[in-house]
């Protein structure tokens, strides 16, 4: 028998849309949570497979000196992609203080340059609501 966990509402007996949660709607919601977990697992699996196949096809085309290869439903085409990557220092020098909102900091790079506490001291904490879906049966995730 499936274990059902129902968390207490954080805003009283009503959902944020003002409707009351019923046993039936909680059951429907529980099924949606299960479906969401399944979809996320499928997406992760599909992304891993897409990256693996992309790498394999790319390497094979390059090794064979081919610029394209057609299948029955699609064609793979080797192309070049050029990305503009401004030099941050030259950008700030050219634009002045108006450049700051356009710049971002890589947290990974920043952690290598300064300590965690120092980085936290000069940073702004931004909180966002996220939905974490965790399988009840960890073995099913594998």
Secondary structure, 3 states (H helix, E strand, C coil): CCCCCCCCCCCCCECCCCCECCHHHHHHHHHHHHHHHHHHHHHHHHHHHHHHHHHHHHHHHHHCCCCEEECCCCEEECCCCCCCCCCHHHHHHHHHHHHHHHCCCCHHHHHHHCCHHHHHHCCCCCCCCCCCCCCCCHHHHC
